[in-house]
Amino acid sequence: MTEKITNRKIIEILEKNDKYCSHGDTVNYADPPKVFENCEGSFLFDENGTAYLDWQMWYSAVNFGYKNKRLADTMHKQIDTLPQLASQYLHKEKVDLAEIICKYMEEKYGVKGRVHFNVGGAQAVEDSLKVVRNHTGKTHQFAFMGGYHGRTLGASAITSSFRYRRRFGNFADRAEFVPYPYCYRCPYDMKVETCDTYCHKQFEKLFETEYQSVWDTKAKESEFGAFYIEPMQGTGGYIIPPDGYMEKLQASLKKRNILLVADEIQMGVYRTGKLWSWENFGIVPDIFVFGKAITNGLNPLSGIWAREELISPEKFPPGSTHSTFASNPMGTAVALEVMKMTQEEDFGAQVNKTGAYFLKQIQALKSRWKVVGDVSGLGLALRIELCEKDGYTASRELADRMFNEGLKGDLLVGDKKYGLVLDIGGYQKNVITLAPNLLISEEEIDLGIHLFEMLLRRCGAE
Ligand SMILES: Cc1ncc(COP(=O)(O)O)c(C=O)c1O
């Protein structure tokens, strides 16, 4: 951003950030970093009280809106009863939450399993890697190009970007990265209408002879323990896989005793209109990992669900992993309330209804703007590809400009100023990935579309 900042309080925050904060623990995409002071529902507010409609909601951690009253009340109640407790002792909310998740799997999919808690998403990914290694004895995993699983050492090893590993030496357990079915920009230059999931056939080919290096044809054994997937890619650009792909992939893995691990950290908890995004694609993973919105971005809690034979106490004994804050009661209490709240009614149907309305609006946007190359959505996980005027060549520059302009908070609607909080993802960083409040109203969607078009105009996209 180029505008000169004059507010003394903001200048001080920025100066202290420059001087005292490591810049290694996040990326402040805006320059200088944006400061917010308040939030409510679908909006963030700056120091002047200007409202910024949030189309990103803390990377899909705040699925149920900022300051959601029911969830905030649960936190307050827990503060007044049992806010702190070492994980070695039990509390009711922990076991009730695990029960709800396990019963959902038993009743809907007929599989028994257990839930294992931790604090951050990447930490839960690490725990799942231990479960895989412990069960299979294998260090190597498959993962998708374009996949993101976090930034701890283990999670970086299965995250596709070399950029995240470059400074940190050898990753002996670096995953074998397989092209994700990104049909709009097919890695094999095929057309989805006619390819007959060519990419899956290429994956199958890896097992044809021992010389493809993943399969011992005599021992009938793979060097790989699991395939880590984001069923719908998040950071990779909110890409929906084509019909049938995930089912075929799971069949290929089952045939070779390779586990399927679904990372639900970003797309889980109703972002795609289902509790878990894998439920959209006809598969049932052996393990899935969750975090973020399970507590609506309040006290952090993450975890994994794994099939009983992978995680029974005999198989995965006490202390196989541990974190002081693993099943912290503030986290379990609010996560339990999230599960209760979403199971009282057909929450998924409501998300899909709002998602259909939102998708219609961005499809209309595509018909009005040449620079909008592709739009799609599942539930309330939606994408807008920004391009050159040919409608295909990726334009990172336009995405960056719109991102920065949206954070200025000076878009005039009537006599009120607004900002628009956008998130950029995708392989070429030209995709606006939309993760709005799941409780967003149609009026707020319309306002967002209006603000987005103001940004397009301002950034010279006409
Ligand atoms: C799909 C996915 N997996 C893992 C992670 C890592 O989670 P955390 O940032 O909580 O460590 C993220 C975070 O964005 C994610 O989107």
The ligand as an ORCA input file, in Angstrom:
! r2SCAN-3c Opt
* xyz 0 1
  C      -5.078    -27.832      4.458
  C      -4.236    -27.327      5.577
  N      -3.498    -28.196      6.275
  C      -2.731    -27.799      7.306
  C      -2.669    -26.484      7.675
  C      -1.803    -26.067      8.825
  O      -2.578    -25.702      9.921
  P      -1.984    -24.711     11.014
  O      -1.701    -23.425     10.309
  O      -3.045    -24.597     12.063
  O      -0.725    -25.361     11.519
  C      -3.424    -25.535      6.972
  C      -3.376    -24.110      7.307
  O      -3.693    -23.244      6.553
  C      -4.228    -25.968      5.892
  O      -4.960    -25.116      5.174
*
